[in-house]
């Protein structure tokens, strides 16, 4: 789960700390922390994501124009892509209202 305030993934952070502790053998056999570390590592390893049938169908029919993307990328890299400063600024207004 991602924390919307800090944009951090607390499960991954906890799992990473647990994996690091297990790798470094810092977790003592008699420690009360070891079961929690083992559980966090197990959850991190066993985590899977399965897409719904609806999402799979939408992804299958999604269109992607590789040439258009390549053209935009080249224009951006070359500094030739037209940016509308006013439109960019106006797109921030709804975001500002949320704050």
C-alpha positions in Angstrom: 0.0 0.0 0.0 1.3 3.4 -0.9 1.2 6.3 1.6 -0.4 9.2 -0.4 1.3 11.8 1.8 4.9 10.6 1.6 4.5 8.5 -1.5 6.4 5.7 0.2 5.7 2.0 0.1 5.9 1.0 3.7 5.5 -2.7 3.0 8.4 -2.7 0.6 10.5 -0.7 3.0 9.7 -3.1 5.9 10.4 -6.1 3.7 13.7 -4.7 2.4 14.8 -4.0 6.0 13.8 -7.6 6.9 15.6 -9.1 3.9 18.7 -7.0 4.7 18.6 -8.1 8.4 18.3 -11.7 7.4 21.1 -11.5 4.9 23.4 -9.9 7.4 22.4 -12.5 10.1 21.6 -9.7 12.5 18.4 -11.5 13.6 19.2 -13.7 16.5 17.5 -17.1 16.8 16.0 -16.2 20.2 15.1 -12.6 19.2 11.5 -11.5 19.3 12.1 -9.7 16.0 12.9 -12.8 14.0 9.3 -14.0 13.5 8.3 -10.5 12.3 11.3 -10.5 9.9 10.5 -13.9 8.6 6.8 -13.0 8.0 7.8 -9.8 6.2 10.3 -11.6 4.0 7.7 -14.3 3.2 5.1 -11.7 2.3 7.5 -9.9 0.1 8.5 -13.1 -1.7 4.9 -14.4 -2.0 3.4 -11.1 -3.3 1.8 -11.4 -6.7 -0.5 -9.2 -8.7 -3.2 -10.6 -11.0 -5.0 -8.5 -13.6 -8.7 -8.7 -13.9 -10.3 -10.0 -17.1 -11.6 -6.6 -17.9 -8.2 -5.0 -17.6 -6.6 -7.8 -19.7 -9.1 -7.2 -22.4 -8.6 -3.5 -22.4 -4.8 -3.9 -22.6 -5.2 -6.3 -25.6 -7.1 -3.7 -27.6 -5.1 -0.6 -26.5 -3.6 1.2 -29.4 0.1 2.3 -29.4 1.6 4.3 -32.2 5.3 3.7 -31.9 6.2 6.1 -34.7 4.4 8.9 -33.0 6.1 8.2 -29.7 9.5 8.1 -31.4 8.8 11.4 -33.2 7.8 13.1 -30.0 10.9 11.7 -28.2 13.1 13.0 -30.9 11.4 16.4 -30.9 11.8 16.7 -27.1 15.5 15.7 -27.2 16.1 18.2 -30.0 14.3 21.0 -28.2 11.8 21.3 -31.1 8.6 20.1 -29.4 6.1 23.0 -29.0 5.1 23.4 -25.4 2.1 25.7 -24.5 3.1 27.4 -21.3 -0.4 28.7 -20.7 -1.9 25.3 -21.1 0.6 23.8 -18.7 0.0 26.4 -16.1 -3.8 26.0 -16.4 -3.4 22.3 -15.8 -2.1 23.0 -12.4 -5.2 24.9 -11.3 -7.3 21.8 -10.5 -4.3 20.3 -8.6 -3.9 23.5 -6.5 -7.6 23.4 -5.6 -7.2 20.0 -4.2 -4.6 21.3 -1.7 
